[in-house]
Amino acid sequence: MLGFCLYAPYAVLGLIGAALADRWDRQRSMMITQTGMALAAAALAIVAYLHVDSVWAIDAIALVRGSILPFNNPSRQALMVQLVGRGELPNAIALNASVNNATRVVGPAVAGVLIAKVGVAACFALNAVSFIAVIVALGMMRPAEFHADVTRSRATLLASIREGLGYARRTKTVRVVLGMLLVISTISINFNVVLPVLARTTMHGTAQTYGFITAAFGLGAVAGAFITAGRTRASRGLLLIAAAGFGAAQLLVATQRSLIGVAIALIATGVFYAIYTSSSNAIVQLATPPHIQGRISGLYSYVFIATGPVGSLIAGGLSQSGGAPLAFVAGGVAALVMAIVGWLVQPWPMPTGTVRVRRRPLAAGVVRRSPKKGTT
């Protein structure tokens, strides 16, 4: 239910947030949404400090934070293109993933020490304070140095949403990658639900057990992100191999009962997870022209996150019926099937890193900035 409260707002607001990412200033949107997320983190620290034992309070905070994410994620994804340019985008996405996944290794270790020394409330308070660095960094960015040429949409909100959905439907590359992601994200990517069950019920462990296996998954994800970052371009073959490997690794997790065996299998799962998500994100972003980047980035996030409510309930139901191994089997089979489907529907065109777009006449009131040298 906590997962449902966290991700359900994305199912309602995700497409709206995606459309607004092409209408609003992305840097300013990020600063506003990050401030909101900091306040949600501070509220969680207060609840923990006051020892509020009502589940509804935690769910309410998750609902608030979940309502901010639909406006944060599309702007964050689209802003990345403006920061690095399209030529370096696959490496930037992978590097971003490596930093993100590194926290899965460092975070549990740091949290374990802090919980023992100063308690849970202090951990949540530290999380709230950490947003200050993010907000300051966003404020220090210089828009004049951004790479991408952004023509802000002036169409109505509904028309903007229709345009984004229409582009995804007409473009086979985007359609196939998002279709695969829809199934895999719903059934195979529910680690926030399954890993606690695996640690406590299947392995009869403690919080330390959960921290250890979470760190193992994060270690693999960091390695996978670095593998992707070292490549010069996005690859369809790598995407399909990663999807198949992700499924096979989850089936391996389902067969393990020892802590070491589970950790090794989760490292492999993390490697393929990072390669698959980074590759799919890069391919979708590169297949999208700048004027619609926010909406397609938002649609990618929508498919990835808005499946969380359904996925959480499915994973929870499977774990209750057959334990964590059954949930991992379902996730493994789903990823393998999608890898086969992606291979069968070939060929679908691969973006080369530069998208050439035929310029359309500007609507009244729209101002187009000239792109910088070296961009298209």
N, C-alpha and C positions, 0 to 999 in steps of 0.2 A: 504493500500500500504506500509505503514511503517512496518507492521508485515510481509508482503511479502518480503521486502528487508532484514529484519533481519533473516528470517528463510530459504529463498530460497537457499542460499549457502550450507546449510546443505544437501539439496536434491541432490546437485551435488558432494559435497566433503565428505559427511558423511562416506561412506564406505571406502574411501581412508584413512581418518583420523583413522578409526577403525583398518585398517590393519597396519598402521604405529605405532599404540600404542603398538603392539606386536614386533615391530622392533627397536623402539627408546627407550632410557632411559626415563621412565615416569616422574621421578622427574624433569629432565632437560626440558622435553617438557612442563611441567606445568609452570615452571619459564618463559620460552620463551612466551608461549601463554598468561599468566597473564600480562606480560609486554606489549604485544600488546593490550590487552584489556584496560590497564591503559592509553595507548596513545589515544585510541579511546574515552575514557571518558574525557581525557583532551581536545581533539578536540571539544567535545560537550560543554564543559565549555567555550571554546574560542568563539564558535558560539553564545552561549547565551550571553556572555559578550559583544560581538560586535553588538548584536541585529540584526544578519543576519536573514532576514525574508523570505528566500528562502526555500521552502520545500525540494528541491533537496539536499541541504546541509545536512539536517537531515537524509534523506534517504541514502545519500552516506556514512555517518558515520555508520548507521545501517548496510549497506552492508559490510563495512570493518569488523565491529565487528562480523557480522554473518559468515564471512569467517574464522574467528579465532576459533569460537566455535567448528567446526568439529574436530579440532586437540586438543582442550582442554578437551572436555567432555569425550572421551574414555579413555584418560590417567588418568583423575581424578577418574573415576569409577574403573578402574583397579588398580590404586594406593591404593585405599581404602582397597582392599583385602590384599595387601602387608603390610599395616599399622597395621591391627587388626587380620588378620588370618581368616580362613573360619568359625571357630566355633562362633566367635563374629560378623560375618558380618551382619546378620539381625538387631541386635541391633545397630550396627554402622550406617547402612543405615538410620534407623529410627531416631537416634540421630542427624545425619547430616540433615535430613529433618526437625526436630524440630527447629534446629538452623536457618536453611534457612527460614522456615516459620515464625519464631519469628520476622524476619525483616519486614514481612508484617504488623505486629502490630506496632512495634517501628518506622519503616521507615516513614510511612505517618504522624505520630504524630510529629516526629522530623522535617520532611520536611515542614510541615505546619508552624511551628514556624520559621524555617530558611528562608522560602520564604518571610514571613511577615517582618522579621528583616533585612536580607541581600540580598534577591533576589534569583532568580532561578540559575543564573550563579554560585553563591557560593556553592549551593547544588551539582551541577555537578563537581565543582572543588574538593569538599570534597570527592566525590566518587572516583575521580582519585587518590587523595592522599591515600585513604584507601587501594589501591592495594599494597602500599609499605609494609604494615604489612603482607599481603599474601605472597609476594615474599620472604621476609626475613624468614618467617616461613618455606617455602618450602626449602630454602637454609640451614636451621638449622637441617633438618631431616638427620638422620644417616642411610644410606642404609644397613649397616651391621646389623641393628636391624630389618630390614624388615622380615616379616613372610613367605611370599609366595616364592616358588622356581620358578623363571621365566627363561624359555628357549626361547631366542629371536628367532623369525622366520627369516630364511634366504631364504625362498622361494621368488619367484618374487611377485610383488605387486598384480598382477592379480590372481595368484595362492593363495595368502593369502586371498584375498576377497572371492574367490570360496570356500576355505576351511571353512571360517566362515559361509557363507550362507548354505553350505552343512550340517554343523553340526546343524544349526538351523532348517533346513528342516527335518533332520532325527530324531531329539530329540523332542518327542511329547510335553513334558513339555514346552520347549522353544517355540515351534511352536504355541501352544494354547495361552500361555500368551502374546506373541508378536502379535498374531492375534487379541486378544481382545483389546490390547493397541492401535493397528493401528486404529481401528474404534473409540474407546473412545477418543483418543488424537485428531483425526481429527474433530470430531463433538462436543464432550463434554467439551474439555479443551481449551477454547478460551476466558478466563477471561480478558485478556489484551484488547480485542476488545469489549466484551459485557458489562463489568462493567462500563466503561465510558458512554456508551449509556444508561444503566440502571439509572445511577445517573443523567445525564443531561436531557435526553428526557423523560423517563418514570416517574421519580420522580421530574423533573423540579428543580433539585438541583444545587449546586455549587461545586467548588473544595473541599470544606469541606465535602460535602455529599459523594463525591467519596472517599475521604480519610477515612471516617467513615466506609463505606461498605467494602472497601478493608481491613481495619483493622479487621473487623468482620470475613471476610473470613480467614485472617491470624490467628486470634485467634483460630478458629476451626481447622485449619491445624496444629497448634502447639499441640493442645490437641490430635488430631488424631495421630500425630507422637509419642507423649509420650505413647499413648496406645500401639502402635506397638513396641516401644522400650522396654516396660515392658514384652513382650512375649519372651519365650525362643527359639522359632523356627518359621520359616515361615509356614503359614497354607493355604492350598488350600481353605478350607471353609471360612476363614476370607477374602481371596481375593474376592470370589464370593459375600459374604455378603456386602463387601465394595463397589463393583461395583454396586450392586443393590441399596444400600443406597445412593450412589453418584447420581444415576439417579433419585431416588425418591425425594431427596433434591432439585435437580434442578427444578423438576416439581413444588415443593412447592414454590420456589423463583418466578416462573412465575405467581403464583396466588396472590402475595403480592403487595400492593401499598403503605403501610405506611413504614416509615423509620425503625421503630422497627421491624415490620414484616419481612422486607427484611433482616435486620441484623441477626435476629434469624435464618432464613432459610439459610443464607450464612454461619453462624457458623456451622450448620449441614452439609452443602456442604463441607466446609473445613475439617471437621473431617473425612468424608468418602473419600475425595480426598487424604488426607495424608495417610490414612490406605491403600487405593488401590495402590497408586504409590509406597509406601515403600514396600508393600508385593510383588508386581509384580517385582520390581527391585531385591529384595532379592532372590526370587525364580529363576529368570533367572541367577543371578550371581552364586548361589549355584549349579545350574545344569550344570555349565561350568567348564571344567578342566583348570588348570592354564596356559597351553601353548597357549590357545586360548582365554584367559580372555579378553584381550583388544579388540579383534574383536567382541565378543558377547556383551561386554559392549557398544562398539561403535554402534552395531546394535540396541541395546535397545535405546540408545540415538538418533539414526537415526530415528527409528519409532516414538519416543516421540517428537522430535523437527522438523524433516523434513516434518512432516504433517502440520507444522505451516503455510506455505504459502497457502495451499489449505484450511486449517481450518479457517484462518483469512478471506479469501475471502468469504467462506461459511457463517461464522458468521456475517460478514459485510453485505452480501446480505440479510440474514434473518432479521437482525436488521433494515435494511432499508425498508424491505417489511412489517414486522409486529411488529417492535420494539424489544427490548431486551427480552420480554416474549416469543416470538416465537423462538428465538435462544435458550433460556433455555429449552423450551419444546423439541426441536429437540435434544439437548444434553442429556436431561433426558431420552428420549425414547431410544436413542442409547446405553446409559450405561445399561439400564434395559435389552435390547435385548441381549447385550453381556454377561451379567450375566447369562441369560437363556442359551445362547449357551455354555458358559463355563461349566454349570452344565450338559447339555445334552451330551457333549463329554467325560464326565468322564467314567472310571478312567484314569487320567494321573498321572504318578508317581511324587512323591514329593521328592526333594533332602533332605538329612538328615543333611546337614551341612559339610559333608566331601565327596569329590569326589575322587574316586580311578581311576587312569588312568593307562592303560597298557603302559609301556615305549616302545617307538619306537626307532629303531636305530638312532643315531645322524647323521645328514648330515655333510659333510666335513666342517670344520671350525667352528662348533657349540660347545660351551663350556657350560656344565651344572653344576651349583652349587649344592652342597648337601643341601637338605632341612633341616631346623632346627628341633630339637627334638620337637615332639608333632604335627607336620604337616604331611600331606600326599600329 
